[in-house]
Amino acid sequence: MDPTYRVGRTELKEILVAQKKETEQILKQENIIEREILPASKKYMDTDIIKVITGIRRCGKSVFSHQLLNKKNTPTQTLMTKGSSC
């Protein structure tokens, strides 16, 4: 990919909408287990500290991240609610 390539606002919005739909589908699955550490982790989400989630492959880092950010004012939601015109 060209290092000078820039993503336009419309393209970025399309990507974020697709990711949001994928996240919603993941969280609707019945076999998703809420992690015991989830409630304790949520209290750190309102701080400016950088959060890093680590673990072995396929241990649930992405699902945990989705659960952690669920119903949170994430950049995706912020972009989507600040007007629909691009």
Contacts in CASP RR format, 6 or more apart in sequence:
PFRMAT RR
TARGET T0000
AUTHOR 0000-0000-0000
METHOD contacts of the structure
MODEL  1
MDPTYRVGRTELKEILVAQKKETEQILKQENIIEREILPASKKYMDTDII
KVITGIRRCGKSVFSHQLLNKKNTPTQTLMTKGSSC
7 15 0 8 1.000
9 86 0 8 1.000
10 86 0 8 1.000
12 79 0 8 1.000
13 79 0 8 1.000
13 80 0 8 1.000
13 86 0 8 1.000
16 75 0 8 1.000
16 76 0 8 1.000
16 79 0 8 1.000
16 80 0 8 1.000
17 80 0 8 1.000
19 76 0 8 1.000
20 76 0 8 1.000
20 77 0 8 1.000
20 80 0 8 1.000
23 66 0 8 1.000
26 32 0 8 1.000
26 62 0 8 1.000
26 63 0 8 1.000
26 66 0 8 1.000
27 63 0 8 1.000
27 66 0 8 1.000
27 67 0 8 1.000
27 70 0 8 1.000
32 63 0 8 1.000
32 67 0 8 1.000
34 67 0 8 1.000
35 64 0 8 1.000
35 67 0 8 1.000
38 64 0 8 1.000
38 67 0 8 1.000
38 68 0 8 1.000
41 68 0 8 1.000
42 68 0 8 1.000
44 51 0 8 1.000
45 51 0 8 1.000
45 68 0 8 1.000
45 69 0 8 1.000
45 72 0 8 1.000
53 61 0 8 1.000
53 64 0 8 1.000
53 65 0 8 1.000
54 61 0 8 1.000
55 61 0 8 1.000
END
